[in-house]
Amino acid sequence: MHHLYTHPYQGSFGNGLAKLLNSLRFATYRRALMSRLPFMTLDSDVVDVVYMNWLVDEALAAPFAPPGARLWSYQGRTPFTVLTYRHGHFGPRWMGPLRRLMPSPLQSNWRLYLAEPLADAPPIPTVAFVYNMMDSLAYVAGTRLFSDALPSHWPAGFDFRVTPDEAIVDIAPGEGSAPRLAARAVRAAGAGDAVLPPPWSGMFNGWSDAIVRLASQDAAVVEVPTVEGAAGRSALATIALPVDVASVEPLVLDTHTLECPLLQRLDADPEALSFLLPSVRFSALSERLLRAPA
């Protein structure tokens, strides 16, 4: 499901920006140019990655995945993950030490998990992006104008804090296209004591297996519009995200403070599985359009 950009504030600036960021003509010219150039690898020293995972209804979630995708599911339920984090100088690898001059925006990535890769995609663990939000309008514009695989949204408010006691995420869309989320999670005991609650315990062989399956992301796909109107085109991005499972800390979600209309729409189970990854080196390695399914 492709989500067009809507600015969180009404006015001529926001309307004009949305028209540019949703422009199919610009995207066509950009694809023609960038397909002839090598991909510019991007790096970020990410910190405070908060994963909040829910099991949702597979049939309700299916329309949010690209055409032809089959979701990984268990007894009619499929994992839906919101991971929120702070970038560490997100920018091109070629900058070397000068990358420290690049900003460190907040990002929230909402995703589903595919049972197998799409046709024309490599045989690696793949997720489907549902939403991406960033607190920097410059980065949002950059992802919209120069990428097919990371169409981002700029919310009116984006509060993210990780303290010794808790993690708080508060995303307010305003009048824009970002989804609403307010969530608080309490830091819990060490990972060695973590026990998976049902129904998660039926999907995974223990805590470490759950972390590996939910945190691993070698590739991501997202549906993209095309000028020629061809249905079913998807963009594929490959990334490197070497997760240190031993460093992951359990979190306990406060269900009384949770606010997220999309989770209600997807009939999410109340038993969330949440954890904190203190730091990880993120790299965006490639991006391309996949062939439309036959």
C-alpha positions as CSV (number, residue, x, y, z in Angstrom):
1,M,0.0,0.0,0.0
2,H,1.6,3.3,-1.1
3,H,1.0,6.3,1.1
4,L,1.1,9.7,-0.5
5,Y,2.7,12.5,1.5
6,T,0.4,15.0,3.2
7,H,2.0,17.9,5.1
8,P,1.0,18.2,8.8
9,Y,0.1,21.9,8.4
10,Q,-2.3,23.4,6.0
11,G,-1.1,26.2,3.7
12,S,0.4,27.0,0.4
13,F,3.9,25.8,1.5
14,G,2.7,22.4,2.7
15,N,0.5,21.9,-0.3
16,G,3.2,22.8,-2.7
17,L,5.7,20.6,-1.0
18,A,3.3,17.7,-1.0
19,K,2.8,18.1,-4.8
20,L,6.5,18.0,-5.3
21,L,7.1,15.0,-3.0
22,N,4.3,13.0,-4.6
23,S,5.3,13.9,-8.2
24,L,5.4,10.9,-10.5
25,R,7.1,12.9,-13.2
26,F,10.0,13.8,-10.9
27,A,10.3,10.2,-9.8
28,T,10.5,9.0,-13.4
29,Y,13.3,11.5,-14.3
30,R,15.2,10.6,-11.1
31,R,15.0,6.8,-11.8
32,A,16.2,7.3,-15.3
33,L,19.2,9.3,-14.1
34,M,20.1,7.3,-10.9
35,S,19.8,4.0,-12.7
36,R,22.9,5.0,-14.6
37,L,24.9,5.9,-11.5
38,P,26.3,3.7,-8.7
39,F,24.3,3.5,-5.5
40,M,25.5,5.9,-2.8
41,T,26.0,3.7,0.3
42,L,24.7,5.4,3.4
43,D,25.8,4.8,7.0
44,S,24.5,5.6,10.4
45,D,25.7,4.8,14.0
46,V,22.2,4.2,15.4
47,V,21.4,4.3,19.1
48,D,18.4,3.5,21.3
49,V,16.5,1.2,19.0
50,V,13.1,0.5,20.6
51,Y,11.3,-2.4,19.1
52,M,7.5,-2.8,19.8
53,N,6.0,-5.9,18.3
54,W,2.4,-7.0,18.1
55,L,0.6,-9.9,16.5
56,V,-2.1,-8.6,14.2
57,D,-4.7,-10.2,11.9
58,E,-3.0,-11.5,8.8
59,A,-5.9,-10.7,6.4
60,L,-6.3,-7.2,7.7
61,A,-2.5,-6.6,7.4
62,A,-2.1,-8.1,3.9
63,P,-3.3,-4.9,2.0
64,F,-0.4,-3.0,3.6
65,A,2.2,-5.3,1.9
66,P,3.2,-4.9,-1.7
67,P,1.2,-6.9,-4.4
68,G,2.2,-10.5,-4.6
69,A,3.6,-10.6,-1.0
70,R,2.8,-13.3,1.4
71,L,3.1,-12.5,5.1
72,W,4.8,-14.7,7.6
73,S,2.0,-15.9,9.9
74,Y,1.2,-18.2,12.8
75,Q,-2.4,-19.3,13.3
76,G,-3.7,-16.4,11.3
77,R,-1.6,-13.8,13.1
78,T,1.4,-12.0,11.7
79,P,4.0,-9.8,13.5
80,F,3.8,-6.1,13.1
81,T,6.8,-4.1,14.3
82,V,7.3,-0.4,15.2
83,L,11.0,0.4,15.7
84,T,12.0,3.8,16.7
85,Y,15.5,5.1,17.1
86,R,18.0,8.0,16.8
87,H,20.3,8.0,13.8
88,G,24.0,8.7,14.4
89,H,25.2,11.1,11.7
90,F,23.1,9.6,8.8
91,G,24.9,10.2,5.6
92,P,27.0,8.9,2.7
93,R,29.9,6.5,3.4
94,W,32.2,8.4,1.1
95,M,32.3,11.3,3.5
96,G,34.4,9.2,5.9
97,P,35.2,11.1,9.1
98,L,33.3,14.2,7.8
99,R,30.1,12.2,8.2
100,R,30.1,13.4,11.8
101,L,28.9,16.7,10.4
102,M,25.7,15.1,9.2
103,P,22.6,15.4,11.4
104,S,21.2,12.6,13.6
105,P,17.4,12.6,13.0
106,L,14.8,10.4,14.8
107,Q,13.1,7.7,12.7
108,S,10.2,5.4,13.3
109,N,9.9,2.4,11.0
110,W,6.7,0.4,10.8
111,R,6.9,-3.0,9.1
112,L,5.5,-6.5,8.4
113,Y,7.5,-9.7,7.7
114,L,7.3,-11.6,4.4
115,A,7.1,-15.4,4.4
116,E,9.4,-15.4,1.4
117,P,11.0,-12.7,-0.8
118,L,9.1,-11.3,-3.7
119,A,9.7,-12.5,-7.2
120,D,12.9,-10.9,-8.7
121,A,14.2,-10.3,-5.1
122,P,17.2,-12.0,-3.5
123,P,16.6,-15.0,-1.1
124,I,17.2,-13.1,2.1
125,P,15.0,-12.2,5.1
126,T,12.7,-9.4,3.9
127,V,10.3,-7.0,5.5
128,A,7.6,-4.8,4.0
129,F,7.6,-1.1,5.0
130,V,4.2,0.2,6.1
131,Y,5.2,3.6,7.3
132,N,8.4,5.6,7.9
133,M,8.5,8.8,9.9
134,M,11.4,11.2,10.5
135,D,11.6,14.3,12.6
136,S,13.6,16.2,10.0
137,L,11.7,17.7,7.0
138,A,15.0,17.8,5.1
139,Y,15.5,14.0,5.4
140,V,11.8,13.3,4.7
141,A,12.1,15.4,1.5
142,G,15.4,13.6,0.6
143,T,13.9,10.1,1.0
144,R,10.8,11.1,-1.0
145,L,12.7,12.8,-3.9
146,F,15.7,10.5,-4.2
147,S,14.5,7.1,-3.0
148,D,11.8,4.7,-3.9
149,A,12.3,2.3,-0.9
150,L,12.0,4.8,1.9
151,P,9.0,7.1,1.3
152,S,8.9,9.0,4.7
153,H,6.4,11.2,6.5
154,W,6.9,14.3,8.6
155,P,4.7,14.4,11.7
156,A,3.7,17.5,13.5
157,G,5.3,16.2,16.7
158,F,7.9,13.5,17.3
159,D,9.0,12.9,20.9
160,F,11.3,10.0,21.6
161,R,13.2,9.4,24.9
162,V,15.1,6.5,26.4
163,T,16.0,6.9,30.0
164,P,17.4,4.4,32.6
165,D,13.8,3.6,33.5
166,E,11.7,3.8,30.4
167,A,11.3,4.5,26.7
168,I,8.7,6.9,25.4
169,V,7.4,7.4,21.8
170,D,4.9,10.1,20.9
171,I,4.2,10.7,17.3
172,A,1.5,13.3,16.5
173,P,0.5,13.5,12.8
174,G,-1.3,16.9,12.9
175,E,-3.2,17.1,9.6
176,G,-0.5,15.1,7.8
177,S,-0.1,11.5,6.5
178,A,2.0,10.2,9.5
179,P,0.2,7.7,11.7
180,R,-0.5,8.4,15.4
181,L,1.4,6.6,18.1
182,A,1.8,7.2,21.9
183,A,3.5,4.4,23.8
184,R,5.5,3.9,26.9
185,A,7.7,0.9,27.8
186,V,9.5,0.2,31.1
187,R,12.9,-1.3,31.1
188,A,12.8,-4.8,32.6
189,A,15.2,-7.5,33.9
190,G,18.2,-8.8,31.9
191,A,17.7,-10.7,28.7
192,G,18.9,-13.9,30.3
193,D,15.7,-13.9,32.5
194,A,13.4,-12.9,29.6
195,V,10.5,-15.3,29.0
196,L,8.3,-15.2,26.0
197,P,4.6,-14.9,26.8
198,P,2.0,-16.7,24.7
199,P,1.2,-16.6,21.9
200,W,4.8,-15.4,21.1
201,S,6.1,-18.6,22.7
202,G,4.4,-20.6,20.0
203,M,6.2,-18.7,17.2
204,F,9.7,-18.8,18.5
205,N,12.2,-21.1,20.2
206,G,12.9,-18.7,23.1
207,W,14.0,-15.1,23.6
208,S,17.1,-15.2,21.4
209,D,15.2,-16.7,18.5
210,A,12.6,-14.0,18.7
211,I,15.2,-11.3,18.7
212,V,17.0,-12.7,15.7
213,R,13.7,-13.1,13.7
214,L,12.2,-9.7,14.6
215,A,15.4,-7.6,14.5
216,S,16.9,-9.2,11.4
217,Q,16.4,-7.2,8.2
218,D,18.5,-7.8,5.2
219,A,16.1,-6.3,2.7
220,A,12.9,-4.2,2.6
221,V,10.2,-3.8,0.0
222,V,7.6,-1.1,-0.5
223,E,5.0,-0.6,-3.2
224,V,5.7,2.4,-5.5
225,P,3.5,4.2,-8.0
226,T,4.7,4.5,-11.6
227,V,3.9,7.0,-14.3
228,E,2.9,4.3,-16.7
229,G,0.3,3.1,-14.2
230,A,1.7,-0.5,-14.0
231,A,0.3,-2.3,-11.0
232,G,2.4,-4.3,-8.7
233,R,5.8,-2.5,-8.9
234,S,7.8,-2.7,-5.7
235,A,11.1,-1.1,-4.7
236,L,13.7,-3.3,-2.9
237,A,16.4,-2.0,-0.6
238,T,19.2,-4.1,0.9
239,I,20.8,-3.1,4.2
240,A,23.3,-4.3,6.8
241,L,22.1,-4.3,10.4
242,P,24.4,-6.6,12.5
243,V,22.4,-7.0,15.7
244,D,24.2,-8.1,18.8
245,V,21.6,-10.3,20.4
246,A,23.4,-10.4,23.8
247,S,23.1,-6.6,24.1
248,V,19.3,-6.5,23.7
249,E,17.3,-5.6,26.8
250,P,13.6,-6.6,27.4
251,L,11.0,-3.9,27.7
252,V,7.5,-4.1,29.2
253,L,4.9,-2.1,27.3
254,D,2.4,0.0,29.4
255,T,-0.9,-1.0,27.6
256,H,-2.8,1.6,29.6
257,T,-1.0,4.5,27.9
258,L,-0.9,3.0,24.3
259,E,-2.6,5.0,21.6
260,C,-2.4,3.8,18.0
261,P,-5.5,3.7,15.7
262,L,-3.7,1.5,13.2
263,L,-3.1,-1.2,15.7
264,Q,-6.9,-1.2,16.5
265,R,-7.6,-1.3,12.8
266,L,-5.3,-4.4,12.5
267,D,-6.9,-6.1,15.5
268,A,-3.6,-6.3,17.4
269,D,-3.2,-8.6,20.3
270,P,-2.6,-6.8,23.6
271,E,0.4,-8.9,24.5
272,A,3.2,-6.9,22.9
273,L,6.8,-8.1,22.8
274,S,9.2,-5.2,23.2
275,F,12.9,-4.7,23.6
276,L,15.8,-2.2,23.4
277,L,18.8,-2.5,21.2
278,P,21.3,0.0,22.6
279,S,23.3,0.6,19.4
280,V,23.9,-0.8,15.9
281,R,25.7,0.2,12.8
282,F,23.2,0.7,10.0
283,S,24.1,0.7,6.3
284,A,21.9,1.1,3.2
285,L,23.6,-0.9,0.5
286,S,21.4,-0.9,-2.6
287,E,18.1,0.0,-4.1
288,R,16.2,-0.9,-7.2
289,L,12.8,-1.5,-8.7
290,L,11.6,-5.1,-9.0
291,R,9.9,-6.4,-12.1
292,A,6.1,-6.4,-11.9
293,P,4.7,-9.9,-11.1
294,A,3.4,-11.7,-14.1
